[in-house]
Amino acid sequence: MGKKVVGRRVDAELVEMLWEELHTTYRTRRRRKRDSWLMRIVAWGMGIFGVMPEDRFLDRFATTIRRTIYLPDPRDGNRDLLGEIARCVHEHVHVTQWSLRFAWRYLTDKIWRARYEAMAFRANIALRYWYAGEWLDINGMVEKLGTNYGCGDAGINLAYHILEDERDRLQLGSISDPLVKSVVIFLGEQGVLPAFAWPYMDR
């Protein structure tokens, strides 16, 4: 793997810089979720389709529609800055997935919802591993697809295999998603170094 290296740590300024970088690249914007009438309608739909209760949808999860990313109010307590970077990238993966077909499948089909979320959760796993050298708990992540996203067993199993494949690729020094690769390059340009001196961009 190589020797552990130390560079710039993730800080609040860097989080905001990344948001602005991806806003420019993908022509996106952020909005407060509870300020949006559209999010209230989606929350109602989530409740009707049995995905999750309305308040839970509005207060705990980011949601992306086309190029707008709707964010819940920050929670009290210490900020998880690496988690905020992962959320930024995760939601921009959804931007790249967006289409009317995506929206319909996400809302009505548990397996497709699990697939789309697993593809975005690859960013969470890759960024944590790249920056901190730590593995997120894949079992815990896919269980949340059932409790938080209303996905059934088939979707959960599919998501597990997608995330397990990503973990295998990372162990070989490869990041599968081009968006995540571009974020790693951006972080490197700001002085952030990976947990280990791996040649990620060579594969």
C-alpha positions as CSV (number, residue, x, y, z in Angstrom):
1,M,0.0,0.0,0.0
2,G,2.7,2.5,0.9
3,K,3.6,4.6,3.8
4,K,0.9,6.8,5.5
5,V,1.2,10.4,4.5
6,V,-0.1,13.6,6.0
7,G,-1.4,16.7,4.2
8,R,-4.1,19.3,4.6
9,R,-7.0,18.1,6.8
10,V,-10.6,18.5,5.7
11,D,-12.0,21.7,7.1
12,A,-15.1,23.8,6.7
13,E,-13.5,26.0,4.1
14,L,-12.6,23.0,2.0
15,V,-16.1,21.6,2.2
16,E,-17.5,24.9,0.9
17,M,-14.9,25.0,-1.9
18,L,-15.9,21.5,-3.0
19,W,-19.6,22.5,-3.1
20,E,-18.8,25.5,-5.2
21,E,-16.5,23.5,-7.5
22,L,-19.2,20.9,-8.2
23,H,-21.9,23.6,-8.5
24,T,-19.8,25.1,-11.3
25,T,-19.0,21.8,-13.0
26,Y,-22.5,20.4,-12.9
27,R,-24.5,23.6,-12.8
28,T,-26.2,22.7,-9.5
29,R,-27.5,24.7,-6.6
30,R,-28.4,24.0,-2.9
31,R,-31.7,24.8,-1.2
32,R,-33.0,24.4,2.3
33,K,-35.4,21.4,2.1
34,R,-38.2,22.6,4.3
35,D,-38.4,25.9,2.3
36,S,-39.4,24.0,-0.9
37,W,-43.1,23.2,-1.7
38,L,-41.8,20.6,-4.1
39,M,-40.0,18.8,-1.3
40,R,-43.2,18.8,0.7
41,I,-45.0,17.2,-2.2
42,V,-42.3,14.6,-2.6
43,A,-42.4,13.9,1.2
44,W,-46.1,13.2,0.8
45,G,-45.4,10.8,-2.1
46,M,-42.7,9.1,0.0
47,G,-45.3,8.5,2.7
48,I,-47.9,7.3,0.3
49,F,-45.6,4.8,-1.4
50,G,-44.3,3.6,2.0
51,V,-40.7,4.7,1.5
52,M,-40.5,6.7,4.7
53,P,-42.5,9.1,6.9
54,E,-42.8,12.7,5.7
55,D,-40.9,14.4,8.6
56,R,-38.1,11.9,8.4
57,F,-37.7,12.6,4.7
58,L,-37.6,16.3,5.2
59,D,-35.4,16.4,8.3
60,R,-32.8,13.7,7.8
61,F,-32.0,13.2,4.1
62,A,-30.7,15.2,1.2
63,T,-32.7,15.0,-2.0
64,T,-31.6,15.8,-5.5
65,I,-34.0,16.7,-8.3
66,R,-32.4,17.5,-11.6
67,R,-29.7,20.0,-10.7
68,T,-31.1,21.2,-7.4
69,I,-29.9,19.6,-4.1
70,Y,-32.2,20.0,-1.2
71,L,-30.5,19.8,2.2
72,P,-32.1,19.3,5.6
73,D,-31.2,21.7,8.4
74,P,-27.8,20.9,10.1
75,R,-28.1,18.9,13.2
76,D,-26.7,20.2,16.5
77,G,-23.3,19.0,17.6
78,N,-19.9,18.7,16.0
79,R,-19.8,18.7,12.2
80,D,-18.7,15.6,10.4
81,L,-16.7,17.4,7.7
82,L,-15.7,14.3,5.8
83,G,-19.3,13.2,5.9
84,E,-20.3,16.5,4.4
85,I,-17.9,16.1,1.6
86,A,-19.2,12.6,1.0
87,R,-22.8,14.0,1.0
88,C,-21.8,16.6,-1.6
89,V,-20.4,14.0,-3.9
90,H,-23.1,11.5,-3.2
91,E,-25.8,14.0,-4.3
92,H,-23.9,15.0,-7.4
93,V,-23.8,11.3,-8.4
94,H,-27.6,11.5,-8.3
95,V,-27.3,14.6,-10.5
96,T,-25.5,12.4,-13.1
97,Q,-28.2,9.7,-12.7
98,W,-31.1,12.1,-13.2
99,S,-33.8,11.5,-15.8
100,L,-37.6,11.2,-15.6
101,R,-37.1,7.4,-15.8
102,F,-34.7,7.6,-12.8
103,A,-37.3,9.6,-10.8
104,W,-40.1,7.1,-11.6
105,R,-38.0,4.1,-10.9
106,Y,-36.6,5.6,-7.7
107,L,-40.1,6.3,-6.3
108,T,-41.9,3.2,-7.4
109,D,-39.3,0.3,-7.7
110,K,-37.5,-0.9,-4.6
111,I,-34.8,-2.7,-6.5
112,W,-34.0,0.3,-8.7
113,R,-34.0,2.6,-5.7
114,A,-31.5,0.3,-4.0
115,R,-29.3,0.2,-7.2
116,Y,-29.3,4.0,-7.5
117,E,-28.4,4.5,-3.9
118,A,-25.7,1.9,-3.9
119,M,-24.1,3.6,-6.9
120,A,-24.1,6.8,-5.0
121,F,-22.9,5.2,-1.7
122,R,-19.8,4.0,-3.6
123,A,-18.7,7.6,-3.2
124,N,-19.0,7.5,0.5
125,I,-16.9,4.3,0.7
126,A,-14.3,5.5,-1.7
127,L,-13.8,8.9,-0.1
128,R,-13.6,7.5,3.4
129,Y,-11.0,4.9,2.3
130,W,-9.0,7.4,0.2
131,Y,-8.8,10.0,2.9
132,A,-8.9,8.1,6.2
133,G,-7.9,4.6,5.2
134,E,-11.0,3.3,6.9
135,W,-13.8,1.1,5.7
136,L,-17.4,2.1,6.1
137,D,-19.6,-0.8,7.3
138,I,-21.2,-2.2,4.2
139,N,-23.6,-4.3,6.1
140,G,-24.8,-1.3,8.1
141,M,-25.1,0.8,4.9
142,V,-27.3,-1.8,3.1
143,E,-29.4,-2.4,6.2
144,K,-30.3,1.3,6.2
145,L,-31.6,0.9,2.6
146,G,-34.3,-1.2,4.3
147,T,-35.0,0.9,7.3
148,N,-34.5,4.4,5.7
149,Y,-35.3,3.9,2.1
150,G,-37.9,1.1,2.1
151,C,-35.9,-1.2,-0.1
152,G,-36.7,-5.0,0.1
153,D,-34.4,-7.9,0.5
154,A,-33.7,-8.2,-3.2
155,G,-32.6,-4.6,-3.5
156,I,-30.5,-4.9,-0.3
157,N,-28.7,-7.9,-1.7
158,L,-28.0,-6.1,-4.9
159,A,-26.7,-3.1,-3.1
160,Y,-24.4,-5.2,-1.0
161,H,-22.8,-6.8,-4.1
162,I,-22.3,-3.3,-5.7
163,L,-20.6,-2.0,-2.6
164,E,-18.6,-5.1,-2.1
165,D,-17.3,-4.8,-5.7
166,E,-16.3,-1.2,-5.0
167,R,-14.4,-2.3,-1.9
168,D,-12.6,-4.9,-4.0
169,R,-11.6,-2.3,-6.6
170,L,-10.4,0.1,-3.9
171,Q,-8.2,-2.6,-2.5
172,L,-6.6,-2.8,-5.9
173,G,-6.0,0.9,-6.0
174,S,-8.9,1.8,-8.3
175,I,-11.9,4.2,-8.0
176,S,-14.7,3.3,-10.3
177,D,-16.8,6.5,-10.5
178,P,-15.3,9.3,-12.7
179,L,-16.9,11.9,-10.5
180,V,-15.2,10.6,-7.4
181,K,-11.9,10.5,-9.3
182,S,-12.3,14.1,-10.2
183,V,-13.1,15.0,-6.5
184,V,-9.9,13.1,-5.4
185,I,-7.9,15.2,-7.9
186,F,-9.5,18.4,-6.7
187,L,-8.8,17.5,-3.0
188,G,-5.2,16.7,-4.0
189,E,-4.9,20.1,-5.7
190,Q,-5.9,21.7,-2.4
191,G,-3.2,19.9,-0.5
192,V,-5.2,16.9,0.8
193,L,-3.3,13.7,0.6
194,P,-4.7,10.1,0.7
195,A,-4.3,8.0,3.8
196,F,-1.7,5.9,1.9
197,A,0.4,6.7,-1.1
198,W,-1.5,4.7,-3.6
199,P,-1.5,5.3,-7.4
200,Y,-5.3,5.7,-7.6
201,M,-5.3,7.7,-10.8
202,D,-3.1,5.2,-12.6
203,R,-6.0,2.7,-13.0
